[in-house]
């Protein structure tokens, strides 16, 4: 069941950010809701199948809205596996490759990310940067992403804005990968609480970042 749920979240994410005639596939569900009812109203379709099709499309839209509300992410706290005895410390400006999920921004534009290729590093001021580079893509070989969304997107946070760091796993279709869930107060949006998920291909990289974060965080903030 969790696999199917994770797959639905992924499909909802792709439908939100891929477009047909510059309208997202998610928004096209409203045409499927309204068209059968209109066809039934003018006698082009019987009411029973029209209502059934419209109800199904509305249900899919509501489910996609629920997926958007939860950020499209399936995170399970708890991490198993051998912990590296002494992972090398993370240096200033040294990037760690990962996959990132959460709310990213460039300028005044924001959008959700789901397991997009990324890198995380920190600078001398101790500000941490997570950088995603979006590439052009197509969904179902038909619906492209918006050209204006291509390029670099960012999350910035100071250790003082971090409220909790949890180790666990994030679902990626049919697999679970080690990840950190970092809850922090964003610099914009009135200090709204955001959660950033960083997925690593190996435990050593995860523990390197976790050890580096613990330099500034209170002990109770990391679990």
Secondary structure, 3 states (H helix, E strand, C coil): CHHHHHHHHHHHHHHHCCEECCEEHHHHHHHHHHHHHHHHHCCCCCHHHHHHHHHHHHHHHHHHHHHHHCCCCCEEECCCCCCCCCCCCCCCCCCEEEEEEEEEEECCEEEEEEEEEEEEEECCCCCEEEEEEECCCEECCCEECCHHHCEEEEEEECHHHEEEEEEEEEEECCEEEEEEEEEEECCCCCCCEEEEEEECCCHHHHHHHHHHHCCCCCHHHEC
